[in-house]
Amino acid sequence: MAERARSYPEKPLLWKASKSPRRTDALLLDTHAWIWWLTSPGKLGRKAKRAIAKADRVGIPSICVWEIAMKAQAGNLRFDRPYETWIEEALTEDSRTELLHLLPRISVSGLARCAWD
């Protein structure tokens, strides 16, 4: 289970990839939503829980893995097991989970600063 070492945003970001109001083919979670989904679902709002439950696929950006590792190494995020183990298990716990890789064209798109900072 993750322990909060510093405050997180009130509502994690969720992106839907489907245009259908009843069905979500793919859902992209940010780091906090991913952690809360697996460790503290009560922290997620009703809409977030419903969107995750309806999703055929749950996408986890690869940068989330990096962010968890950096925060865990800095002591700002703790799990009930080594963070490397938590990440591996979290990526396989639900068969709908898919690790999404950062494409070069996205990483060099000229962003002034990282959105996750």
Secondary structure as UniProt FT lines:
FT   STRAND          3..4
FT   STRAND          14..16
FT   STRAND          24..29
FT   HELIX           31..39
FT   HELIX           41..43
FT   HELIX           46..54
FT   STRAND          55..61
FT   HELIX           62..73
FT   TURN            74..75
FT   STRAND          77..78
FT   HELIX           83..92
FT   TURN            95..96
FT   STRAND          97..100
FT   HELIX           104..107
FT   TURN            115..116
//
